[in-house]
Amino acid sequence: MNWLLVACGGAIGACFRYSASVWLLKPSGLFPWTTWWVNILGCFLAGIFFAFTQKYPVLQQEARLFLMVGILGGFTTFSSFGLETFQLLRQGQNGLALSYAFSSLMVGVIVLSLGFYLFQAILKN
């Protein structure tokens, strides 16, 4: 049953990811904005879900497998992030590669924290 939850969630997340790459505006330039925004949104949603699991521990079981491992795992794009960073480095865009990697990590953690604390405060009321 757990495998099915992850697989179904992963299929949904992958479809959301593909939709984002098709529908999101792609600003000109070398910076991989679509992947950056997908990963930042995924971090925010992970923070929200984590806040809910603290309030409702039942969500730490099957719902976590479906939502976090499946949907968010299929939606966020660490492999794309790695490839795009590598491509920027190969093109000699070292500063851009560093800013992409650093901002993805730092903004992702900040946004995850924001989602967690924001929804933790909302759930306390």
QUIKAPE-V988625 format. One record per backbone hydrogen bond with DSSP energy under -1.0 kcal/mol. CO is the residue of the C=O (numbers start at 1). NH is the residue of the N-H. Records with the same first field share a line. If there is no record, write none. Layout:
CO->NH ; NH
This chain:
1->5
2->6
3->7
4->8
5->9
6->10
7->11
8->12
9->13
10->14
11->15
12->16
13->17
14->18
15->19
16->20
17->21
18->22
19->23
20->24
31->33
32->36
33->37
34->38
35->39
36->40
37->41
38->42
39->43
40->44
41->45
42->46
43->47
44->48
45->49
46->50
47->51
48->52
49->53
50->54
51->55
52->56
56->59
57->60
58->61
61->65
62->66
63->67
64->68 ; 69
65->70
66->71
67->72
70->74
71->75
72->76
77->81
78->82
79->83
80->84
81->85
82->86
83->87
84->88
85->89
86->90
87->91
88->93
89->92
92->94
93->97
94->98
95->99
96->100
97->101
98->102
99->103
100->104
101->105
102->106
103->107
104->108
105->109
106->110
107->111
108->112
109->113
110->114
111->115
112->116
113->117
114->118
115->119
116->120
117->121
118->122
119->123
120->124
